[in-house]
């Protein structure tokens, strides 16, 4: 049976998150003047970073983890979505540029980091890692072996950081892609993820033995649970990506208006001119 009060307190998980939070606190607090003299305390960054750690723990340390490991593929999929979206995005947004500059500004790492942070590499790596871990033999191996399961989650989190880097990079040396580039990048990744979504969603067989023979704790059969998990993968991923796409488009539009105010005025005049015949025609129709 499910123990709804069970929260993981494993030293590797809780100790690791506490250590990361402690190290971040030291770096942006007492050691801040060594890294970036005169810089104010990055409160907004800190809130996002600690929120990322909280989301990560909710994903892998809450009772959801027990349900995901033993009963429902859809719960496991939700667990992955928490790691990939809020946890990874907030983690990047929580890093001030000066905090990672000792790494991104290191000359010997420039070439390597330029390759790793390129959108093509980021998108391909993310797609390959997520797709690979959903192959039946790897996925079920992770469910049977705790160490492999931990490795799976950390690899997915690392791949998610790469996925979101072209949009939310905190580095001035390796900044986010242009807004136009972001609007091409996001649909490309969605297309790249389509095969694994289709494989899970439209398979006529239950792909993962653990869930096929798991005790049913809800009205869903193993096949319906798998269908729900595949739909969650696609719909949640597309929703987050399209919201990010809309934000990129809005920023691109505003930037274009700032750089070319005349074009913005012409666009507004064009809209008014286009609507003028409709306004003039309306009274004549009423007659």
C-alpha positions as CSV (number, residue, x, y, z in Angstrom):
1,X,0.0,0.0,0.0
2,X,1.0,3.6,-0.5
3,X,2.4,5.4,2.5
4,X,1.2,9.0,1.8
5,X,3.4,10.2,4.7
6,X,6.6,8.8,3.3
7,X,9.1,11.5,2.3
8,X,12.6,10.4,1.3
9,X,15.3,11.3,3.8
10,X,18.2,9.4,2.1
11,X,21.5,11.1,2.8
12,X,22.5,11.2,-0.9
13,X,19.3,13.1,-1.8
14,X,18.5,15.3,1.1
15,X,22.2,15.7,2.0
16,X,23.1,16.6,-1.6
17,X,20.3,19.2,-1.9
18,X,21.2,20.7,1.5
19,X,24.8,20.9,0.5
20,X,24.0,22.6,-2.8
21,X,21.7,25.1,-1.0
22,X,24.4,25.7,1.6
23,X,27.1,26.2,-1.0
24,X,24.9,28.6,-3.0
25,X,24.2,30.6,0.2
26,X,27.9,30.9,1.0
27,X,28.8,32.0,-2.5
28,X,26.1,34.7,-2.9
29,X,26.5,35.8,0.8
30,X,29.8,35.9,2.6
31,X,31.9,35.2,-0.5
32,X,30.0,37.5,-2.8
33,X,32.5,40.4,-2.5
34,X,35.3,38.0,-3.6
35,X,33.5,37.0,-6.7
36,X,31.8,40.3,-7.6
37,X,32.9,43.2,-5.4
38,X,30.2,45.8,-4.8
39,X,27.4,43.5,-6.1
40,X,24.1,43.6,-4.1
41,X,22.6,40.5,-2.7
42,X,20.8,38.8,-5.6
43,X,17.5,38.3,-3.8
44,X,15.4,37.4,-6.9
45,X,18.0,34.9,-8.1
46,X,18.1,33.3,-4.6
47,X,14.3,32.9,-4.5
48,X,14.3,31.1,-7.8
49,X,17.3,28.9,-7.0
50,X,15.9,27.7,-3.7
51,X,12.5,27.1,-5.4
52,X,14.3,24.9,-7.9
53,X,15.8,22.8,-5.1
54,X,12.3,22.6,-3.6
55,X,10.7,21.4,-6.8
56,X,13.5,18.9,-7.4
57,X,12.8,17.4,-3.9
58,X,9.0,17.4,-4.5
59,X,9.7,15.5,-7.7
60,X,12.0,12.8,-6.3
61,X,11.5,12.9,-2.6
62,X,7.8,13.2,-2.0
63,X,5.3,10.3,-1.9
64,X,5.0,10.8,-5.6
65,X,8.3,8.9,-6.0
66,X,6.8,5.8,-4.3
67,X,3.8,5.8,-6.7
68,X,6.1,6.4,-9.7
69,X,8.4,3.6,-8.8
70,X,5.8,0.9,-8.0
71,X,2.4,1.7,-9.5
72,X,1.9,4.3,-12.3
73,X,3.8,5.2,-15.3
74,X,1.8,8.5,-15.5
75,X,3.1,9.4,-12.0
76,X,6.6,8.7,-13.1
77,X,6.0,10.9,-16.1
78,X,4.8,13.7,-13.9
79,X,7.9,13.2,-11.8
80,X,10.1,13.8,-14.9
81,X,8.1,16.8,-15.9
82,X,8.7,18.5,-12.6
83,X,12.5,17.9,-13.0
84,X,12.6,19.0,-16.6
85,X,10.4,22.1,-16.4
86,X,10.1,24.1,-13.1
87,X,13.2,22.7,-11.4
88,X,15.6,23.1,-14.4
89,X,14.2,26.5,-15.5
90,X,14.3,28.0,-12.0
91,X,17.8,26.6,-11.4
92,X,19.1,28.5,-14.4
93,X,17.2,31.7,-13.5
94,X,18.7,31.4,-10.0
95,X,22.3,31.7,-11.2
96,X,23.7,35.2,-11.4
97,X,26.2,35.7,-14.2
98,X,29.1,36.5,-11.8
99,X,28.5,33.3,-9.9
100,X,29.3,31.1,-12.9
101,X,31.9,33.4,-14.6
102,X,34.9,31.6,-13.0
103,X,33.7,28.6,-15.1
104,X,32.3,30.3,-18.3
105,X,35.1,32.9,-18.4
106,X,37.9,30.3,-18.1
107,X,39.9,30.5,-21.4
108,X,40.7,26.8,-21.5
109,X,37.0,26.0,-21.5
110,X,35.8,28.4,-24.1
111,X,35.9,26.1,-27.1
112,X,34.2,23.2,-25.1
113,X,31.5,25.4,-23.6
114,X,30.8,27.0,-27.0
115,X,30.0,23.5,-28.4
116,X,28.1,22.4,-25.4
117,X,25.9,25.5,-25.2
118,X,25.2,25.6,-28.9
119,X,21.4,25.2,-29.5
120,X,21.9,22.2,-31.9
121,X,24.0,20.4,-29.3
122,X,21.6,21.3,-26.5
123,X,18.5,20.2,-28.4
124,X,20.1,17.0,-29.7
125,X,21.4,16.0,-26.2
126,X,18.1,16.6,-24.5
127,X,16.2,14.6,-27.1
128,X,18.7,11.7,-27.0
129,X,18.8,11.5,-23.2
130,X,15.0,11.6,-22.7
131,X,14.4,9.2,-25.6
132,X,17.1,6.8,-24.5
133,X,15.8,6.6,-20.9
134,X,12.3,5.7,-22.2
135,X,13.5,2.6,-24.0
136,X,11.9,-0.3,-22.2
137,X,15.1,-2.1,-21.0
138,X,16.6,1.1,-19.6
139,X,13.4,2.4,-18.1
140,X,12.7,-0.9,-16.3
141,X,16.3,-1.2,-15.2
142,X,16.0,2.1,-13.5
143,X,12.8,1.0,-11.8
144,X,14.6,-2.1,-10.4
145,X,17.9,-0.5,-9.4
146,X,17.9,2.5,-7.1
147,X,21.4,3.7,-8.2
148,X,20.4,3.5,-11.9
149,X,17.2,5.4,-11.0
150,X,19.1,8.2,-9.4
151,X,21.5,8.4,-12.4
152,X,18.4,8.5,-14.7
153,X,17.0,11.5,-12.8
154,X,20.3,13.4,-12.7
155,X,20.9,12.8,-16.4
156,X,17.4,14.1,-17.2
157,X,18.0,17.1,-15.0
158,X,21.3,17.8,-16.7
159,X,19.8,17.4,-20.2
160,X,17.0,19.7,-19.1
161,X,19.5,22.4,-18.1
162,X,21.0,22.1,-21.6
163,X,17.5,22.2,-23.2
164,X,16.7,25.5,-21.5
165,X,20.2,27.1,-21.8
166,X,19.5,28.7,-25.3
167,X,16.5,30.5,-23.7
168,X,17.5,31.2,-20.1
169,X,21.3,31.2,-20.1
170,X,22.7,33.2,-17.1
171,X,26.1,33.7,-18.8
172,X,27.2,36.8,-20.6
173,X,30.0,34.8,-22.3
174,X,27.4,32.3,-23.6
175,X,24.2,34.2,-23.7
176,X,20.7,33.0,-24.8
177,X,20.1,32.7,-28.5
178,X,18.4,35.5,-30.5
179,X,14.7,35.6,-30.1
180,X,14.3,34.4,-33.7
181,X,16.6,31.6,-32.9
182,X,14.6,30.6,-29.9
183,X,11.4,30.6,-31.9
184,X,13.0,28.1,-34.3
185,X,14.7,26.0,-31.6
186,X,11.6,25.3,-29.5
187,X,9.5,23.7,-32.4
188,X,12.5,21.8,-33.5
189,X,12.9,20.1,-30.1
190,X,9.1,19.4,-30.0
191,X,9.5,17.7,-33.4
192,X,12.5,15.8,-32.2
193,X,10.6,14.5,-29.2
194,X,7.6,13.3,-31.3
195,X,9.0,9.7,-32.0
196,X,9.3,8.8,-28.3
197,X,5.8,10.3,-27.6
198,X,4.3,8.3,-30.4
199,X,6.1,5.2,-29.3
200,X,4.7,5.4,-25.8
201,X,1.2,6.7,-26.7
202,X,0.3,4.5,-29.6
203,X,2.0,1.3,-28.7
204,X,-0.4,-1.7,-28.8
205,X,1.6,-3.3,-26.0
206,X,2.4,-2.3,-22.4
207,X,6.0,-1.4,-22.8
208,X,7.2,-1.6,-19.2
209,X,6.8,-4.9,-17.2
210,X,6.9,-3.1,-13.8
211,X,3.7,-1.2,-14.6
212,X,2.1,-4.1,-16.5
213,X,2.1,-6.3,-13.4
214,X,1.8,-3.6,-10.8
215,X,-1.2,-3.6,-8.4
216,X,-3.8,-1.2,-9.7
217,X,-4.4,1.7,-7.3
218,X,-6.9,3.5,-9.5
219,X,-9.4,3.0,-12.3
220,X,-6.7,3.0,-15.0
221,X,-5.5,-0.2,-16.6
222,X,-1.8,-0.6,-17.4
223,X,-2.6,0.3,-21.1
224,X,-4.6,3.4,-20.2
225,X,-1.9,4.5,-17.7
226,X,0.6,4.3,-20.5
227,X,-1.6,6.3,-22.8
228,X,-2.1,8.9,-20.2
229,X,1.7,9.1,-19.6
230,X,2.4,9.6,-23.3
231,X,-0.2,12.3,-23.6
232,X,1.3,14.0,-20.5
233,X,4.7,13.9,-22.0
234,X,3.5,15.6,-25.2
235,X,0.9,18.0,-23.9
236,X,2.9,19.3,-20.9
237,X,6.0,19.7,-23.0
238,X,4.2,21.5,-25.8
239,X,2.4,23.8,-23.4
240,X,5.6,24.9,-21.7
241,X,7.4,25.2,-25.0
242,X,4.6,27.3,-26.5
243,X,4.5,29.6,-23.5
244,X,8.2,30.1,-23.9
245,X,7.7,30.6,-27.6
246,X,5.1,33.4,-26.9
247,X,7.4,35.1,-24.4
248,X,10.3,35.0,-27.0
249,X,8.0,36.4,-29.6
250,X,6.8,39.2,-27.3
251,X,10.4,40.2,-26.4
252,X,11.4,40.1,-30.1
253,X,8.5,42.4,-31.0
254,X,9.3,44.8,-28.3
255,X,13.0,44.8,-29.2
256,X,12.0,45.5,-32.9
257,X,9.9,48.4,-31.8
258,X,12.6,49.9,-29.7
259,X,15.2,49.6,-32.4
260,X,12.9,50.7,-35.2
261,X,10.2,53.0,-33.7
262,X,9.2,54.2,-37.2
263,X,8.2,50.7,-38.2
264,X,6.1,50.4,-35.0
265,X,4.3,53.6,-35.9
266,X,3.8,52.5,-39.5
267,X,2.4,49.2,-38.2
268,X,-0.1,51.0,-36.0
269,X,-1.1,53.4,-38.9
270,X,-1.5,50.3,-41.1
271,X,-3.9,48.7,-38.6
272,X,-5.9,51.9,-38.3
273,X,-6.0,52.3,-42.1
274,X,-7.1,48.7,-42.6
275,X,-9.9,49.2,-40.1
276,X,-11.1,52.5,-41.5
277,X,-13.2,51.1,-44.4
278,X,-15.0,48.8,-42.0
279,X,-15.9,51.8,-39.8
280,X,-17.0,53.9,-42.8
281,X,-19.0,51.0,-44.3
282,X,-20.9,50.2,-41.1
283,X,-23.3,53.2,-41.3
284,X,-24.1,52.6,-44.9
285,X,-25.1,49.0,-44.1
286,X,-27.3,50.2,-41.3
287,X,-29.2,52.3,-43.8
